């Protein structure tokens, strides 16, 4: 289960960080399944390695990944009481403990436990769809700190 979480979050996070490309360009560079938005493990590893090399050094407290509970994400995506979610907006944010300890508005860099992702869904009309009620998904666990310690998901890169 932890492997699935790490893989899902890594794919979501790095797909969201594809700046400078239109949706059509991203689709054209993705897998053979037209419009799937998926990329190969090789491409993902190249992107992950580039990021990890950019933050490398003696300080290993920089954020490598954020792990989300797949069941919570499934619940959000499968609930259509307020409409069908067609897209996810993944937003970088400070964690509440970081804000409440005096970090509001302060650059935290890439520190694990200080930076998180907020996931909100929206429909084809580009209006947010909340589930439940007025909530969005943020029970992400930072890695390092809450990383899997065994299995292939314990590695920063995906297996080929």
Helices and strands as residue ranges (DSSP letters): H 2-16, H 23-29, H 41-54, E 65-67, H 70-78, E 87-94, H 96-98, I 99-103, E 115-122, E 128-129, E 141-143, G 152-154
